[in-house]
């Protein structure tokens, strides 16, 4: 696999998360996340990996269909979406699908979640890709995006041919995993109250 610009998961090139492993464990417990969820996520990876581009087409179509969302990928100079920026973020977003399905909740993963958070927040937005787009994505859109991401994933999970119960397990695990990550991404927004 070729290198993905700006993808620094596991490289040590990110600031450490302010959360400790115990904090992550408590958050997982709060989500009722179990070993069964971890297994379901990992099962989903083989199903989703060959469909990553199709999934991204759906998700990018959603963003492109809402000017208030595509605004965060637009150049401030002319208000037009920056196709290079969109392409770089898309490659990382594809990796995010696979990372989410891997369900490796170790220190490198936790630190990279902090990096993702910073890249949405004014503290680091635009720096990774050297762009001049909106400098901050409001937290409300990260939270709201939980629904379209998880709801639109189900047909892709169903494409694996598993029975309804297995698809339900994978879908529930994905909902928990996305909520977990958005909770972690809220740290720079909440500051000391996190």
Phi and psi in degrees as a GROMACS rama.xvg file:
@    title "Ramachandran Plot"
@    xaxis  label "Phi"
@    yaxis  label "Psi"
@TYPE xy
-73.7176  156.703  UNK-2
-64.1372  145.155  UNK-3
-107.613  115.385  UNK-4
-54.5506  129.212  UNK-5
83.9418  -4.07591  UNK-6
-87.7611  106.087  UNK-7
-117.167  16.6507  UNK-8
-60.09  126.582  UNK-9
79.085  5.66176  UNK-10
-93.5689  -13.4849  UNK-11
78.407  5.77612  UNK-12
-92.2665  21.1795  UNK-13
-124.23  155.35  UNK-14
-68.916  143.22  UNK-15
-67.2081  145.677  UNK-16
-62.9722  143.485  UNK-17
-72.2188  -9.59518  UNK-18
-88.1596  145.15  UNK-19
-93.0112  170.526  UNK-20
-59.6774  -36.2049  UNK-21
-63.7653  -36.8507  UNK-22
-63.6289  -42.1843  UNK-23
-63.6292  -42.6236  UNK-24
-59.4906  -41.3217  UNK-25
-67.0538  -37.1655  UNK-26
-65.8673  -41.7946  UNK-27
-61.7494  -42.0387  UNK-28
-63.1803  -39.5998  UNK-29
-63.331  -29.1014  UNK-30
-86.2021  -0.728397  UNK-31
58.776  34.0646  UNK-32
-78.689  128.837  UNK-33
-122.368  173.951  UNK-34
-61.9839  -31.0524  UNK-35
-63.258  -38.8129  UNK-36
-64.5844  -42.6211  UNK-37
-60.9966  -44.3818  UNK-38
-63.1787  -41.0088  UNK-39
-65.0294  -40.3993  UNK-40
-61.6513  -45.3738  UNK-41
-65.1991  -35.2172  UNK-42
-63.82  -36.3572  UNK-43
-66.8118  -25.4086  UNK-44
-59.4715  -46.2598  UNK-45
-63.0733  -30.4161  UNK-46
-76.8574  -41.6881  UNK-47
-83.1025  -30.4499  UNK-48
-53.8617  -46.2234  UNK-49
-73.3369  -6.62123  UNK-50
-109.456  7.05044  UNK-51
-52.9835  -46.8687  UNK-52
-64.2599  -38.4761  UNK-53
-66.5254  -39.0385  UNK-54
-62.5573  -46.8655  UNK-55
-62.8375  -34.6351  UNK-56
-59.3334  -42.2111  UNK-57
-65.8557  -48.871  UNK-58
-66.2884  -43.0398  UNK-59
-67.7089  -33.4803  UNK-60
-62.3479  -39.0536  UNK-61
-62.7949  -48.7013  UNK-62
-62.3807  -47.4697  UNK-63
-62.5354  -26.3421  UNK-64
-80.8039  -0.587159  UNK-65
-131.551  106.089  UNK-66
-58.9697  -31.5907  UNK-67
-69.0528  -18.7867  UNK-68
-93.4348  -43.0277  UNK-69
-65.3899  -21.0635  UNK-70
-51.8477  -33.9896  UNK-71
-75.1832  -7.33659  UNK-72
-113.591  9.55763  UNK-73
-96.545  146.795  UNK-74
-68.9469  136.953  UNK-75
-69.9556  -24.9917  UNK-76
-65.3875  -38.1477  UNK-77
-133.757  0.353192  UNK-78
73.5194  6.80445  UNK-79
-93.0106  143.081  UNK-80
-57.2895  138.623  UNK-81
-90.6325  105.602  UNK-82
-63.6601  -33.4234  UNK-83
-67.7189  -41.7468  UNK-84
-62.8857  -47.218  UNK-85
-58.6319  -40.0658  UNK-86
-67.4549  -41.9799  UNK-87
-66.3855  -43.3282  UNK-88
-65.0787  -37.9356  UNK-89
-59.7878  -42.9807  UNK-90
-62.2474  -40.9445  UNK-91
-69.4913  -35.7397  UNK-92
-63.7166  -38.6257  UNK-93
-62.4695  -41.5815  UNK-94
-64.4475  -37.0905  UNK-95
-59.5919  -39.0592  UNK-96
-57.8484  -48.5473  UNK-97
-68.4413  -38.41  UNK-98
-64.2608  -39.9342  UNK-99
-63.6352  -43.5554  UNK-100
-69.6755  -22.8704  UNK-101
-70.6994  -27.3362  UNK-102
51.9255  46.0791  UNK-103
-98.8671  94.0024  UNK-104
-94.1999  64.206  UNK-105
-103.921  -175.663  UNK-106
-62.0455  -42.0285  UNK-107
-61.6391  -41.5311  UNK-108
-64.8289  -45.2348  UNK-109
-62.7729  -42.2833  UNK-110
-63.5682  -39.403  UNK-111
-69.1583  -30.5193  UNK-112
-62.7243  -37.995  UNK-113
-64.2492  -40.4493  UNK-114
-61.9165  -44.2821  UNK-115
-59.5031  -42.6293  UNK-116
-58.4938  -47.6643  UNK-117
-63.5098  -32.6479  UNK-118
-73.1506  -14.5486  UNK-119
-94.4729  -22.7572  UNK-120
-93.7944  158.096  UNK-121
-59.2876  -17.7487  UNK-122
-64.3928  -27.1912  UNK-123
-146.928  0.631925  UNK-124
-56.5419  136.645  UNK-125
82.6499  -19.4444  UNK-126
-68.047  -42.7565  UNK-127
-58.7246  -40.6659  UNK-128
-101.788  0.738664  UNK-129
58.5873  42.6096  UNK-130
-109.194  168.085  UNK-131
-121.179  66.1286  UNK-132
-103.422  -176.213  UNK-133
-49.9031  137.733  UNK-134
-83.3669  -1.12795  UNK-135
-161.161  135.817  UNK-136
-105.062  119.197  UNK-137
-59.9103  142.303  UNK-138
-55.4915  -33.2623  UNK-139
-57.5106  -33.1595  UNK-140
-75.7028  -33.0847  UNK-141
-63.0553  -44.4958  UNK-142
-65.153  -46.8277  UNK-143
-63.4035  -30.8931  UNK-144
-69.0514  -13.7292  UNK-145
-54.9709  -44.1518  UNK-146
-66.6309  -54.5416  UNK-147
-60.841  -35.7433  UNK-148
-63.3689  -48.433  UNK-149
-79.0597  -37.6565  UNK-150
-66.2413  -40.5146  UNK-151
-78.2122  -8.65379  UNK-152
-78.8877  -25.3396  UNK-153
-55.1542  -48.2519  UNK-154
-58.1891  -32.2835  UNK-155
-70.5866  -37.2592  UNK-156
-66.5323  -38.9073  UNK-157
-64.4595  -26.0298  UNK-158
-64.0314  -14.1161  UNK-159
-75.519  -10.8098  UNK-160
80.9328  11.0052  UNK-161
-75.5051  162.212  UNK-162
-68.5081  164.124  UNK-163
-56.8728  -40.9904  UNK-164
-62.5728  -41.3712  UNK-165
-67.9354  -41.9751  UNK-166
-62.7679  -42.477  UNK-167
-58.2524  -43.9602  UNK-168
-61.3478  -45.549  UNK-169
-64.8438  -41.7907  UNK-170
-65.4352  -43.7758  UNK-171
-60.8633  -42.0163  UNK-172
-63.8205  -39.1982  UNK-173
-64.2275  -41.4064  UNK-174
-59.2304  -46.3769  UNK-175
-62.3007  -42.8005  UNK-176
-64.5267  -39.8132  UNK-177
-70.8128  -41.6583  UNK-178
-60.7942  -43.0047  UNK-179
-55.8296  -48.2419  UNK-180
-67.9254  -41.2111  UNK-181
-65.08  -36.4891  UNK-182
-59.7986  -44.9228  UNK-183
-65.558  -38.1894  UNK-184
-68.1028  -14.856  UNK-185
-77.1144  -10.3679  UNK-186
-53.9689  -52.4885  UNK-187
-63.7216  -25.4826  UNK-188
-75.3093  -37.5414  UNK-189
-85.9745  -23.9912  UNK-190
62.0649  -133.325  UNK-191
-64.2151  -20.679  UNK-192
-80.3587  -2.53348  UNK-193
